């Protein structure tokens, strides 16, 4: 059962947390690892180096959009492939995030899917529906 009184606040907290994570990781890649260093990491993991700048820009811009609540469902959907790519990279290291595993990435995928399916929550600047969701899940009578 969903508590309609507090669910918007819970989704707001989830959206802010997810946005802060994207922003922090994008800034880490830009400021600490550097775009060239991140491109080298991508190459080492079998991914195209050319994805470095688009991933950094998407994480920083998407993180800010999520924090502000600007088209959050769309942003989470667009950023989901980055998490799926990270999941593939972390898979060989096993479950535990402390050893480079995929547990944290799996949590972020779940958080992203929750924002996609449930919406922005409270205090969003620009809400937007995802048309395909209304076809997947019938509106209750």
RAPEWO-V60208 format. One record per residue. N is the residue number from 1. SS is DSSP state (helix for helix, strand for strand, loop for the rest). Layout:
n:ss
N:SS
N:SS
This chain:
n:ss
1:loop
2:loop
3:loop
4:loop
5:loop
6:loop
7:helix
8:helix
9:helix
10:helix
11:helix
12:helix
13:helix
14:helix
15:helix
16:helix
17:helix
18:helix
19:helix
20:helix
21:helix
22:helix
23:helix
24:helix
25:helix
26:helix
27:helix
28:helix
29:helix
30:helix
31:helix
32:helix
33:helix
34:loop
35:helix
36:helix
37:helix
38:helix
39:helix
40:helix
41:helix
42:helix
43:helix
44:helix
45:loop
46:loop
47:loop
48:loop
49:loop
50:loop
51:helix
52:helix
53:helix
54:helix
55:helix
56:helix
57:helix
58:helix
59:helix
60:helix
61:helix
62:helix
63:helix
64:helix
65:helix
66:helix
67:helix
68:helix
69:loop
70:strand
71:loop
72:helix
73:helix
74:helix
75:helix
76:helix
77:helix
78:helix
79:helix
80:helix
81:helix
82:helix
83:helix
84:helix
85:helix
86:helix
87:helix
88:helix
89:helix
90:helix
91:helix
92:loop
93:loop
94:loop
95:loop
96:loop
97:helix
98:helix
99:helix
100:loop
101:loop
102:loop
103:helix
104:helix
105:helix
106:helix
107:helix
108:helix
109:helix
110:helix
111:helix
112:helix
113:helix
114:helix
115:helix
116:helix
117:helix
118:helix
119:loop
120:loop
121:loop
122:loop
123:loop
124:loop
125:loop
126:strand
127:loop
128:loop
129:loop
130:loop
131:helix
132:helix
133:helix
134:helix
135:helix
136:helix
137:loop
138:loop
139:loop
140:loop
141:loop
